[in-house]
Amino acid sequence: MPADAETAISRQPICPEGFSIFSSERTFEFYRNLHDQFRSPVWDEAANGWILFDYEEVAKGQRDESLFANAYINADDTLRRIKGGGANITLSQGDEHTRLRRFHLKLLSPSNVEHYRVAHMLPIIEQTLDALGDARRIEAASAIADRIPPRVISSLLGMDYRDDAAMDRLLELNHEIVALISTGYRSEEGRERALAASAELNEILLPHIRKARETPSNDFISRVWQEAPAAGLELDEEAALGLCRELFFAGSDTTVYGIANVLFTMLSQPEVRAAVRTDRDKALKAVIEEGMRLRSVVMFRHRICVQDVTIGDAHIRKGDIVFIGNAAANRDPDHYHCPADVDLERRPPTDHFAFGRGNRSCIGSHFARTEMREVLDMMLDRYPDMRLDPDAEPPVFTGTFMRRMCPLHLILRD
């Protein structure tokens, strides 16, 4: 059999022509068509990898690293430098990952998050809304979502979150790294930009890491230095830098996007907004879960197949890239009734993949949920009549790897 014929057989089924997981247009139409026409997974020619999109297959794919390994299992030195190196939890494997995950979960336990909420989140959210003054109209993605999470994480790391220029630069640097991730790390030009961004982030963070080691206080980095030995972690400066780099990356960009998506979910449908008015505590929690399910910030995760396997009609080879389709699974019609609708009564409300699943799930999910809730709660207190601005540019679900509704023009008050 000719080699190209053998390849064609092994690459069945194939995505419809013109569609790819990297496409930024008609995303949910694409996923809906996959569910209607195929069994999971399918081969994506443009992305040169497989897409898992079925709810159950996505769950298995995230849990079983003996089949689909973490994308950084074979990371070269350049990629490790881009991600910050050291004790970066996304780079870690095996027992090291287990120890790091346990340590992170302790640092981000509910009791610790409550302390961070009072000491860091609430003052920054209040300051951000105070800065709006008497504004009647705002673009909330830039005025609120872009501003709060980077400042909260910077405050946790002992940095001066009041320095607007520095905070904007930190977000720009993280965006350079996200841009590389969105290509599957394949863009050589993107690698160079991400490497430069990583080096600049290191220069910014290192003085704070050193200060916390030499003169510890009550910030997050000081706790990292103080509590690591008891957790079985031998941290040097490079390891602490890697740990803090991933905290900043995960705790800023993803929550920036999540706030915008959840805010849009709440304001785009009158019945949802009415439910929040009637029972803010219960409905607001549900809005956050449905907002994250419907518009997953992280659209997919990269994995590497570590052994030949057949799933359905797909013959996946060792070394193939597999895209774990969080956003597609979050709208699987075989799992969710009316998957494209907001349903504040879904049970269980947290069974989506917005924060991943298994041993690689987001260790800061409770932190992120708390921050999103506090932002929306304080906005509702201050602007009970806020709504989408019908006369402004409408929001679009924009991005590739990470996506959000933007621009988000709001009328705060009449």
C-alpha positions in Angstrom: 0.0 0.0 0.0 1.4 3.5 -0.9 2.6 5.5 2.1 0.1 8.3 1.3 -2.8 5.9 1.2 -1.8 4.4 4.5 -1.6 7.9 6.0 -5.0 8.7 4.6 -6.5 5.7 6.3 -4.8 6.5 9.6 -6.1 10.1 9.5 -9.8 9.3 9.4 -12.1 10.9 10.2 -11.1 14.4 9.1 -12.5 17.8 10.0 -14.7 19.5 7.4 -12.6 21.5 4.9 -12.1 25.1 6.0 -12.6 24.3 9.7 -9.9 24.0 12.4 -9.6 24.2 16.2 -7.4 27.2 15.5 -10.1 29.0 13.6 -11.5 32.1 15.4 -14.7 32.3 13.4 -17.9 30.2 13.8 -16.3 28.2 16.7 -19.4 26.8 18.2 -21.0 26.1 14.9 -17.9 24.0 14.1 -18.2 22.1 17.4 -21.9 21.6 16.9 -21.2 20.1 13.4 -18.6 17.8 14.9 -21.1 16.5 17.4 -23.7 16.0 14.7 -21.5 14.4 12.1 -18.7 12.5 13.8 -17.6 10.3 16.6 -14.8 11.8 18.7 -11.9 12.3 17.8 -11.3 13.8 14.4 -8.1 14.8 12.5 -7.5 18.5 12.1 -5.3 19.0 9.0 -4.6 22.7 9.7 -3.6 22.1 13.3 -1.9 18.8 12.5 -3.5 17.0 15.4 -6.5 15.2 16.7 -9.5 16.9 18.4 -11.3 15.2 21.2 -14.7 16.8 21.5 -17.0 14.3 23.1 -17.7 14.9 26.8 -16.7 11.4 28.0 -13.6 11.3 25.7 -12.4 14.7 26.9 -12.8 13.5 30.5 -10.8 10.4 29.8 -8.2 12.4 27.8 -7.6 14.8 30.7 -7.4 12.1 33.4 -5.2 9.5 31.6 -1.6 10.7 31.2 -0.4 7.2 30.5 -2.1 7.7 27.1 -2.2 11.4 26.5 0.8 13.0 28.3 1.2 16.6 29.4 2.3 18.7 26.4 5.5 19.7 28.2 6.7 16.1 28.7 9.4 16.6 26.0 9.8 20.3 26.4 13.2 21.6 25.2 15.3 24.1 27.0 13.8 27.1 25.1 10.2 26.1 25.9 11.2 25.6 29.6 12.7 29.1 29.7 9.6 30.6 28.1 7.5 29.0 30.8 9.8 30.2 33.6 11.5 26.9 34.4 12.2 25.9 38.0 9.2 24.6 40.0 6.7 25.5 37.3 3.8 23.1 37.9 2.8 22.8 34.2 6.4 21.6 33.3 6.5 19.0 36.1 5.9 15.3 35.7 5.4 12.3 38.0 6.2 12.5 41.7 7.5 16.1 41.3 4.1 17.2 39.9 2.3 15.4 42.7 4.4 17.3 45.3 4.0 20.6 43.6 0.3 20.2 43.2 -0.2 19.3 46.8 1.9 22.4 47.8 -0.1 24.7 45.5 -3.4 23.4 46.8 -2.3 24.1 50.4 -1.3 27.7 49.4 -4.6 28.2 47.7 -6.8 26.4 50.2 -10.3 27.9 51.0 -9.0 29.4 54.2 -6.0 31.0 52.5 -8.2 32.2 49.6 -10.5 33.9 52.2 -7.5 35.8 53.5 -6.4 36.7 50.0 -10.0 37.9 49.3 -10.1 40.3 52.2 -6.5 41.5 52.0 -6.0 41.6 48.2 -9.1 41.2 46.1 -11.6 43.5 47.8 -9.3 46.6 48.1 -8.3 46.3 44.4 -11.8 45.7 43.1 -13.0 48.7 45.2 -10.1 50.9 44.0 -10.8 49.9 40.3 -14.5 50.8 40.5 -13.7 54.0 42.5 -11.5 55.1 39.6 -14.5 55.0 37.2 -15.9 58.0 39.1 -19.3 59.1 37.7 -18.8 57.5 34.3 -22.1 56.5 32.7 -20.6 54.3 30.0 -17.5 52.1 30.0 -15.8 49.4 28.0 -15.7 46.8 30.8 -13.1 44.4 29.3 -10.4 47.1 29.5 -11.7 49.2 32.4 -12.5 46.3 34.7 -11.5 42.8 33.5 -8.0 43.8 32.3 -7.2 45.7 35.4 -8.3 43.6 38.4 -6.7 40.1 38.1 -3.1 41.3 37.3 -3.2 43.7 40.2 -4.6 41.1 42.6 -1.8 38.6 41.7 0.8 41.4 41.8 -0.4 42.3 45.3 -0.1 38.6 46.3 3.5 38.7 45.0 4.4 41.8 47.0 4.5 44.1 44.0 3.2 47.7 43.7 -0.2 47.1 42.0 -0.8 50.8 41.9 1.8 51.3 39.1 -0.5 51.2 36.1 2.2 51.2 33.5 3.9 48.3 35.2 0.7 46.3 35.5 -0.2 46.9 31.8 3.3 45.8 30.8 3.0 42.6 32.8 -0.3 41.7 31.0 1.3 42.5 27.6 4.2 40.1 28.4 1.8 37.3 29.4 -0.1 37.9 26.1 3.0 37.3 24.1 3.4 33.8 25.8 -0.3 33.1 25.2 0.1 34.0 21.6 2.8 31.3 21.3 0.7 28.7 23.1 -2.2 29.3 20.7 0.0 28.1 17.8 0.8 24.9 19.6 4.3 26.3 20.2 5.1 26.0 16.5 5.7 29.6 15.5 9.5 30.4 15.4 8.8 34.1 15.4 6.4 33.6 18.3 9.1 31.7 20.2 11.5 34.5 20.0 8.9 37.1 21.2 7.8 34.8 24.0 11.4 34.1 25.0 12.0 37.9 25.3 8.8 38.4 27.2 9.8 35.6 29.6 13.2 37.1 30.2 11.6 40.5 31.0 9.1 38.9 33.4 11.9 37.2 35.2 13.7 40.6 35.6 10.5 42.1 37.0 9.8 39.2 39.5 13.2 38.3 40.7 13.8 41.3 43.0 10.5 40.6 44.8 11.4 36.9 45.2 14.7 37.7 46.6 13.2 40.3 49.0 10.7 37.8 50.3 13.4 35.3 51.0 15.6 37.8 52.8 12.9 39.8 54.7 9.7 37.7 54.7 6.4 39.3 55.3 2.8 38.1 54.9 2.8 37.9 51.1 2.5 34.8 48.9 6.2 34.6 48.0 7.2 34.7 51.6 4.9 31.8 52.3 6.4 29.9 49.4 9.9 30.2 50.9 8.7 29.4 54.5 6.4 26.4 53.7 8.2 24.7 50.9 10.6 22.6 53.1 7.7 21.1 55.1 6.1 20.1 51.8 9.3 18.2 50.7 10.3 20.9 48.2 13.9 22.2 48.0 13.4 25.6 46.5 16.2 27.7 45.1 15.8 31.0 43.4 15.1 29.5 40.0 12.5 27.1 41.4 10.7 29.9 43.3 10.7 32.0 40.1 9.1 29.2 38.1 6.4 28.7 40.7 5.6 32.4 40.9 5.7 32.8 37.1 3.0 30.2 36.6 0.9 31.6 39.4 1.0 35.0 37.7 0.2 33.5 34.3 -2.7 31.4 35.5 -4.1 33.9 37.9 -4.1 36.9 35.6 -4.8 36.1 32.0 -7.4 33.4 32.5 -9.4 35.4 35.1 -9.2 38.5 32.9 -11.0 36.6 30.2 -13.3 34.8 32.7 -14.6 38.1 34.2 -15.6 39.4 30.7 -17.3 36.1 29.7 -19.3 35.8 33.0 -20.3 39.5 32.9 -21.6 39.1 29.4 -23.5 36.0 30.3 -25.2 37.8 33.2 -26.1 40.9 31.2 -27.0 39.5 27.7 -30.2 37.8 28.8 -32.9 39.7 30.8 -34.2 36.5 32.5 -30.7 35.8 33.8 -30.3 39.3 35.1 -33.7 39.1 36.7 -32.7 35.8 38.5 -29.7 37.5 39.9 -31.8 40.4 41.2 -34.2 37.9 42.9 -31.6 35.7 44.6 -28.1 37.1 44.1 -26.3 34.5 46.2 -27.6 31.4 44.5 -28.0 32.8 41.0 -24.6 34.6 40.9 -22.8 31.3 41.6 -24.8 29.6 38.9 -24.1 32.5 36.4 -20.3 32.0 37.0 -20.5 28.3 36.3 -22.7 28.7 33.2 -20.6 31.6 31.9 -17.5 29.5 32.2 -19.2 26.4 30.6 -20.7 28.3 27.7 -17.6 30.4 26.9 -14.6 28.5 28.2 -11.7 30.8 28.5 -9.2 28.0 27.6 -10.7 26.5 24.5 -8.5 23.4 24.4 -5.4 21.8 25.9 -2.5 20.2 24.1 -1.5 16.6 24.8 1.0 14.2 23.3 -0.1 10.6 22.6 2.4 8.2 24.1 1.3 5.0 22.5 -0.7 3.9 19.4 -4.4 3.7 20.2 -7.7 3.4 18.3 -10.6 5.4 19.6 -13.8 5.0 17.6 -12.8 5.3 13.9 -9.6 7.2 14.7 -6.1 5.5 14.7 -3.9 7.8 16.8 -0.2 7.2 16.7 2.4 7.6 19.3 3.8 11.2 19.1 0.6 12.7 17.6 -0.7 15.9 19.1 -4.1 15.7 20.7 -6.2 18.7 21.4 -8.5 18.2 24.4 -11.5 20.2 23.4 -12.8 21.8 26.6 -15.1 24.2 24.9 -16.6 21.5 22.6 -17.2 19.1 25.5 -18.8 21.9 27.5 -21.6 22.0 24.8 -21.9 18.3 24.2 -25.6 17.7 23.4 -25.3 14.1 24.7 -24.3 15.4 28.1 -26.1 18.8 28.4 -29.8 19.5 27.8 -30.0 22.6 25.5 -26.2 23.0 25.7 -26.1 26.5 24.1 -28.6 28.0 26.6 -27.9 29.5 30.1 -29.6 27.2 32.6 -29.1 28.4 36.2 -30.6 25.1 37.5 -28.1 22.7 35.9 -27.0 19.9 38.2 -24.3 19.4 39.0 -23.3 23.0 38.1 -19.6 22.4 38.2 -19.2 19.4 35.9 -17.8 21.4 33.0 -14.2 21.6 31.8 -13.5 25.3 32.2 -11.0 24.5 34.9 -9.9 21.1 33.5 -10.2 17.7 35.1 -8.0 15.3 36.8 -4.4 15.8 38.0 -3.8 18.7 35.7 -7.0 20.6 36.6 -6.6 24.3 37.6 -5.2 24.5 41.2 -6.5 28.0 41.4 -10.1 27.4 40.5 -11.5 28.4 43.9 -9.4 31.5 43.8 -10.7 32.4 40.3 -14.4 31.7 41.2 -14.0 33.9 44.3 -12.5 36.7 42.4 -15.1 36.6 39.6 -17.9 36.6 42.2 -16.5 39.5 44.2 -16.1 41.6 41.0 -19.7 40.9 39.9 -21.1 41.4 43.4 -19.5 44.8 43.9 -20.5 45.9 40.5 -24.1 44.9 41.2 -24.0 46.8 44.5 -22.8 50.0 42.7 -24.5 49.7 39.4 -27.8 47.9 40.0 -29.2 49.0 36.6 -26.1 48.3 34.5 -26.7 46.8 31.1 -25.1 46.2 27.7 -24.9 49.4 25.6 -27.2 48.7 22.6 -25.7 51.7 20.7 -22.1 50.7 21.0 -20.0 48.2 19.1 -21.3 44.7 19.9 -19.1 42.2 21.7 -17.5 39.4 19.8 -16.1 36.1 21.1 -12.4 36.8 20.2 -9.1 34.9 20.4 -7.9 31.4 19.6 -6.5 29.5 22.5 -8.0 31.8 25.1 -11.1 33.6 24.3 -13.5 36.3 25.7 -16.3 38.6 24.8 -14.8 41.9 23.7 -15.4 44.8 23.5 -17.9 44.9 26.4 -19.6 48.3 26.3 -21.8 48.9 29.3 -24.3 51.6 30.5 -23.6 51.8 34.2 -26.3 54.3 35.1 -29.0 56.5 33.5 
